[in-house]
Amino acid sequence: MEKTVKFALLGCGRISANHLDAIEHAPHAKLVAVCDIVEEKAKAVAEKYGCNYYTDLETMLDNEDIDVCNILTPSGYHAEHGCMVAKRKINVFCEKPIDVTKEKADMLIECCRENGVKLGCVFQRRTYDAAIKTKEAVEKGWLGKVTLADAYLKYWRDDEYYKSDAWRGTLALDGGALMNQSIHGIDMISWIMGGIEKVNADCDRLVWDIEAEDTAVIRVRYNNGAMGVIEGATTVNPGQETFFAVHGTKGSIIFGDKGFYMWELEDKSIPVPEVTNSMGGANCQYNETNFGHTYLIEDMAMAVLEDRAPMIGGREARKAVDIILAAYKSSKEKCDVIVEA
Ligand SMILES: NC(=O)c1ccc[n+]([C@@H]2O[C@H](COP(=O)([O-])OP(=O)(O)OC[C@H]3O[C@@H](n4cnc5c(N)ncnc54)[C@H](O)[C@@H]3O)[C@@H](O)[C@H]2O)c1
């Protein structure tokens, strides 16, 4: 029989549905237990998926034989909870963002390294064809010298959303439109372009009664010399499909959640790539097929079985957090900020 990797979930909130579905569909993953401080949530998942449930992480770790624990708690707890898991020599699979400060992100990365466990992180958009092909076009020089790269990340979240849980929109546990929603697109455009060198940002709270930003514009300079604009907001009604545009001296690519809107290269021998998956519908929080989460769960399982690094490790996951923290600093101090490498 083929080997399977035993997964447990910490946190049975909104995103747990994607992880449960992904574990069910990933050929080498198996769910053994779930934990949530709210007993009804853990119990409901356990009953549906036929696994054990707990209301305390340490008790779950004492009683279960687990290979990987998925950290699905509020963002500002990721490092603390991930370290509790890593110290038990159990691999960590962490939702975005890795945490909301550089210090905590580094603490988790270091703790996993010290304890010899793997740290896999979620940025499911990195698994989508349109993003992968655009990155290839940049790297192979199909666009010539790339001069501009933009990301438009215009979401709608209402008052009900921000009031649904006390942690939402707080600086300590969540962050705002950049750290929660736009981080997906920020990670993606930075990954496609080979990193961001410096930012100049304006982050503000224009609508919602939260601590963090709900609307932001970031002017960026990429490591490869190109310039660009990133807009991130949760104040746009109706929420828009996220959009990415990359332009160079030999071509232009524009794509959104559903695939390419433009693939115009001077070299006509490079065909428009086929897009077999999508990032979901307009302003969709989750993609329709759960392809990205399933891909990353299977990758994490195979990383354990093959004793290799997972596709997105801690340092990779920290990059988007570094960019957002630099944007916060730039907005506060009204100056350019170099993104920490
Ligand atoms: N990849 C994505 O597209 C995506 C989408 C949504 C959320 N997320 C991330 O997932 C994380 C959770 O978000 P959510 O929307 O599911 O939040 P949520 O509030 O719906 O769920 C969080 C759950 O954690 C539980 N919890 C809190 N402290 C706990 C503890 N000490 N032990 C056990 N359980 C505890 C809460 O009771 C709650 O059920 C966030 O970091 C968020 O950024 C990622």
The ligand as an ORCA input file, in Angstrom:
! r2SCAN-3c Opt
* xyz 0 1
  N      -5.163     30.964      1.769
  C      -6.296     31.649      1.798
  O      -6.878     31.968      0.761
  C      -6.893     32.022      3.116
  C      -8.248     32.376      3.159
  C      -8.806     32.686      4.406
  C      -8.026     32.691      5.556
  N      -6.708     32.379      5.464
  C      -5.854     32.442      6.683
  O      -6.257     31.409      7.582
  C      -6.166     31.874      8.927
  C      -7.520     31.682      9.597
  O      -8.484     32.456      8.930
  P     -10.045     32.091      9.013
  O     -10.730     33.018      8.070
  O     -10.249     30.630      8.863
  O     -10.348     32.549     10.526
  P     -11.482     32.048     11.507
  O     -11.596     33.063     12.583
  O     -12.708     31.685     10.737
  O     -10.860     30.692     12.108
  C      -9.831     30.672     13.060
  C     -10.146     29.547     14.039
  O      -9.060     29.378     14.954
  C      -9.610     29.055     16.207
  N      -8.602     29.312     17.241
  C      -8.153     30.499     17.691
  N      -7.207     30.306     18.640
  C      -7.054     28.984     18.774
  C      -6.230     28.166     19.596
  N      -5.362     28.698     20.473
  N      -6.328     26.824     19.469
  C      -7.201     26.282     18.597
  N      -8.007     27.001     17.794
  C      -7.940     28.339     17.891
  C     -10.857     29.919     16.300
  O     -11.772     29.442     17.271
  C     -11.392     29.809     14.892
  O     -12.311     28.747     14.733
  C      -5.714     33.329      8.847
  O      -4.346     33.417      9.081
  C      -6.035     33.747      7.418
  O      -5.156     34.737      6.924
  C      -6.133     32.026      4.281
*
